Amino acid sequence: NFWASGLHLYGPLPFRPGQGGYGDLFKTHLFMTAGNVGSVWLSGDMQRDLDMLTQDFRLSYGLGLAVALGGIARIELNYCIPVKASRGDKVNPGLQFGVGLNFL
């Protein structure tokens, strides 16, 4: 079982290079993500279930640059800062590269 949550904010580049051209494909990206993986069995007791879900969760935030590719994909270069990790996690702060596809 797992749970995941994220907040992503996209905006134009602050200096707007190539306005009306290729510069419009680039966006700044701010994000914060949280989640957990493990055996989670809900008991029906709201407080107990909330404590179990938030025990030992992971949290990170960062900023980066996102490039749109034809409205179906994007490439991101982000600087990630892990804030909270679990014992045994391999934490890797710094630059991360990602590719996303839009299926909808």
KANORFEN-V291340 format. One record per run of one state. SS is the DSSP state (alpha for helix, beta for strand, coil for the rest). FROM is the first residue (numbers start at 1). TO is the last residue. If there is no record, write none. Layout:
BEGIN
SS FROM TO
SS FROM TO
END
This chain:
BEGIN
coil 1 1
beta 2 12
coil 13 21
alpha 22 25
beta 26 37
coil 38 45
alpha 46 54
coil 55 57
beta 58 69
coil 70 72
beta 73 84
coil 85 93
beta 94 101
coil 102 104
END
